[in-house]
């Protein structure tokens, strides 16, 4: 049976704010939160690391 994606529990407003703050997408923020939890500083740290790994255009 396929795994269902875990929900992060973050509101749409929080997802949007974190995406703006970190340069990531709302989907990336939700995926990060579903993996590590809803601690804001942890989400920001991980999202910034993901953004830093992306190639620059």
C-alpha angles and dihedrals in degrees: 000000000000118000117249116230112258117241117234097213091226119135121245089249092053092048091051093047093049091047091053092045096050103031091240129121124261089246091055091049091050091049092049092048092049089055102042105020135248100302103132097211092050092049092049092048094050094043091051091050090052091048091049091054093055115099114252117244 
